[in-house]
Amino acid sequence: MQKKNKIGLLPRVIIAILLGLFLGYYLPDPAVRAFLTFNSIFSQFLGFMIPLIIIGLVTPAIAGIGKGAGKLLIVTVIIAYVDTIIAGGLSYGTGTWLFPSMIASTGGSMPQIDKASELAPYFTINIPAMIDVMSSLVFSFIAGLSIAHYGLRTMETLFNELKIIIEKVIEKAIIPLLPFYIFGVFLSMTHNGQARQVLLVFSQIIIVILVLHVFILIYEFCTAGAIAKRNPFRLLWNMLPAYLTALGTSS
């Protein structure tokens, strides 16, 4: 039997964005509100899962490095913060250089969107996270380093099994539903006029931002590829679905 060809996450994300931009002009309010309700619930679920994803994936990764995890982690954190400063300085310099003249050329103001015309979900469900993102990251560092340094096999087994759970949730729930969530985001933007007005007023700024994104991603992956001795463009291609997902969810 031949396996059925499945559409990858990247094409599904692109299709979701295009459909959202197109159907936002035609779908009636009840249909849009139905997707807004889904988005509201799914965003709460994502907020609940993100700290658990950090703990479930970062902790076993650090523990798996072994006794050299401490030094490697320190080097990684230093590289990350230096890169953040470089990217932030580049973004600030580009913004102060180009954006004022671009905004002035559009009249200096953003067209106002009538808040009364924005739709609301039918209902919302509050799913608070058990721990915030920074706390989960610090906990992952502490737990992972402790497991690696002291050889805590029971804890290692626990977090490895937690990793399996998290990976299954990502595979079976988050990844399949993400295109629908992204579709709902762009559907809402188009339906209440945000997408059209934002693209018309800030099209030049959006292009500059995307070019800046690509430049930063290329130099980051070239640096990582040089360290890991792997093809940086192949690594970047593998991460494109994650990048487009972040773009689509305004992350």
Salt bridges, closest charged atoms under 4 A:
ASP29 OD1 - HIS191 NE2 2.69
GLU118 OE2 - LYS115 NZ 3.56
GLU156 OE1 - ARG153 NH1 2.55
GLU171 OE1 - LYS168 NZ 3.70
GLU171 OE2 - LYS172 NZ 3.69
